[in-house]
Amino acid sequence: MANQDKVIELVQLTDPHLYADKSTGLYGVNSYNCFEAVVAEANMQSIDLALVTGDLVHDESEQGYKHLRLCLQRLNVPTHLIPGNHDDLTLMRSEFKHGMISCDKRVVVGNWQVILLNSQLPGQVPGHLNEKELLWLEQCLSNKSVPYSIVFLHHNPVPVGCKWLDPLGLDNADKLFELIAANSEVKALVWGHVHQEFVEQRAGVQLLSTPSTCIQFKPRVDDFELDLLPAGYRWFRLHADGNLESGIKRLASLPEGLDADASGYGI
């Protein structure tokens, strides 16, 4: 039987934007090299579980998902994936059908259930949770055999303060928050998509976003602008009593080749 008192060490990686061509990337940054460096950084800590929360492959290529697997295998822990607006869900599910790296959307570890939602709206940049996804979340939360829950998705369910970016978040967040409000065991709601750190709290629930493993978007601006911060990931420590600790760990330096004066983002 698993030790229910064990602190669960979890990492969230997000928005790697890999390509079939490992020599390319976004705004001069090699996406694969940067992701590889962030994975290596994360692998220096003790990890029980890893999550990758969307925009895994920028060009929707089969080879891009194979590159993703190559990197994630180095973590050697159960790893769960959800799609972002850039992903090809069919290719993604085909590559990660079974095994340690999978598209499984729920995992129970100790006193916690980790729930991953698919907010992808095919062919669109903004996100949406369809009725099937909301019903599935409701069913997960109705299972009271696990005392605490943490929920992950790709799209931001609240504005993060970027005028150009906020309209591209989740378009039916009200329904998500209705479910969360009715289930006090939900301790945090976490996402990617926005390529920046965000921290807020609503009715006892931590609302958290995570930097990309490649380029970063400058926070609290009206128009697109890159932020001059290194890539990173978010770590979590999930305690048996429902306490949750989290923080951001970044690489030591900016990625090579970053075009700091870039304007406009083709998302």
N, C-alpha and C positions, 0 to 999 in steps of 0.2 A: 504494500500500500504506500502511495506517495506521502511524503511528509507535508501535511497541511500547514505546518507552521513555517515552512521555508519561504524566504523572501524570493520572489520571482524577478529575475533580471531579464528585461525585455528591451530590444532596440527597434526603432522605426527608421527605416531608410525610405526616401521618397524622391520621385521625379529625377531618375537618372538620365532619361532621354538618350538611351543608347541607339546606335545605328548599326546597320549591316556592315558598314565600313568602320572598322575600329580606329581609323586614323582621323575621323571627323567628329563634329560636335556642334555646339552652339556658341556663337559670338567669339570664335577663336579658341574656345576651350574644348579639349579632347574629352568627350563625355565618358568614354570607357576608362581612360587613365584616371580620371577624377573619381569615378565610382569605385574603381579598384583601390584607390588610396583611402577612401572613406570606409570601405569594407575592412581593409587592413587595420585602420584605426579602431573601428568597432570591435574587431576581433581581439584587441588587446585587453578588453574587459571580459569578465565572466558573463556569459549569455546563456539563457535557457530557451529563448524564443526570439525570432526575428520576423519583422513585418516589412513589406515593401508596398507602399500605398499609392501606386499609380504613376502614369506616364513613364512606364518602364522602358518602352521602345518608341523613339520619336518618329521613325519612318515606317512603323507597322510591318517590319520585316521579320521573317522566320529566323534569319541569322542573328538578328538583334536579341531574340529571346535565348538563343544558344549562348551568346556572349554573357547574357545575364546569368544563366545557369553556371557558367564557368566561374564567375566571380562569387556567387552565393554559396557554391559548394564549399568554399574555404571556411565559411562560418561553422559548418558541421553541426548545425542545430536545426530543429524544425523551423521552417520558414514559410510564411503564408503571403500570398500575393493578391492584390486587387487591381483592376484596371483604372486608368485615367482616360481623359479625353483623347489621348494620342494612341491608345493601345488597340490592337486587333485581338478581341477577346477569344475568337476561335483559335487563332494561332497560339495564344497564351495558354489556353486550356489544353491544347494538344501537346505542347511542350512540357507542361507541368501537370500531367494527369495524376501521377502517383509518386510516392516517395517522400523524402524529407523536405523537398521544396514542392509546394502544392498550391492550388487555388482553393483549398478548404477555407470556409468562411467562419468557422467557429472552433475554438479550442478551449478546453478547460485545463487550467494549471493551478494546482492548489485550491485556494478559496476564490479564484477568479475565473470568469469566462471572458474570453477575448472574442469580440464580434466584429467581423469585417463586412462592410456594406459595399455593394456595387452601385455607385452613383453615376456611372457612365450613361450618357444619352447619345446613342450612336449617331455619328455625323455632326454632332454639335460640340461646342466648347463648354457651355454651362452644364451643370449636373442636375440629375433628377433621380429621386427614389420612387420607382414604380410601386404599384399596389402590392405586387408579389413580394418585393423587397421589404416593404413596410410590414406586411403580415408576417414575414419570416422573422424580422426583428422583434415583433410583438411576441411571437412564439418563444423565441430565445429568452426574452426577459420574463416571460411567464413561468419559466422553469426556475423555481425557487430553491432547487437543491444546491445551487452555488450562490453564496451570499453577495458577491460583488461582481460588477461588470465594467468593462471598458470598451468603448465603441470607436472603430476607425472607419474612415471613408476617404475618398480622394478630394472631393470639392469642399470648399469652405462653406459652412452652414450659417456663418455670421459675417458681416462686413469686417474687413481687416483695416480699412482706412485708406485704401488705394482707389481713387476715383475710377481709373481705367480698368481695374481688375475686379472690383467688387460685383459688377453686373454679371460676371462669368462664374459665379459661385453656384451653390445649390438653389434651385428655383422653387422648391417646396419644403424649405427648412421648417416651416411651422408644424408640419405633420411629424417630422422627426422629433421636435422639441415637445410635442404633445405626448408622445410615447415615453420620452425620457422623464418628463415631469411626473408621469404616473408610476415611475419605477425608481424609487429612491436608491436602489442598489447601484445605479449607474454613477460612477465616480468621475469619469472623464470622457470627453468627446474629442477626437484627434483627427487631423487631416494633413494633406500635403497641398499640391496645386499652386499655392501662392508664393512658393520659393522664398519664404521669410519666416522668422519666428514671430509667434503671436501668443499672448497669454491673457486670458480673461476668465472670469468665473460667473456662473449664472445658477442661482438657486442651489449652491453647493456642488455644482458640477464644474470641473475644470475644462476650459475650452482652450485647445492647444493646436498650433500649427508648427510645422517643422521645416527647416531650410532644405533646399535641394542638395543633392550630391554633386551638382554641377554649378550652374550660374544662380545668382541671387537677385531678386527684385527689391528695389529700394522701397522701404515702407513709407506710408503716409505721404504719398505724392499723387498729383492729379494725372500725370502722364507717365508712360513707361520710362523707367530709368533703371539701369543695373546698379546694384549695391556692391560696394567694394569690401565684401566680407568673404572669407573662405567657405568652401562647402562644409557640410556637416551632417549630423544625424541627431535624433533625440533618444535619450535613454530613460528607462523607467525602472523603478523598484516598487513592486507590488507586494505590500505587506499582508499578512494573514488576517489582520484586524481591519482591513479596508483602507488603511492609510496608503497614499500613493505619492511617491517622490518622482520628479522628472526634471530633466535639464537638457541643454544643448551642448554637444561636443563638436568642435570644428577642427579642421586641419590647421596646421601651423601657419600656412601662407596661402595667398591667392593662387588660383590655378594659372599655369603658364599660358600666355597667348590671349588673355582676356581683353576684349575690345571694350575698354571702360567707357568709351564715348558713344556706344551703340544707341540707336534710337529706333523704336518700333519693334514689336515682337509678333511674329507670325504664329499665333497659337490657334 
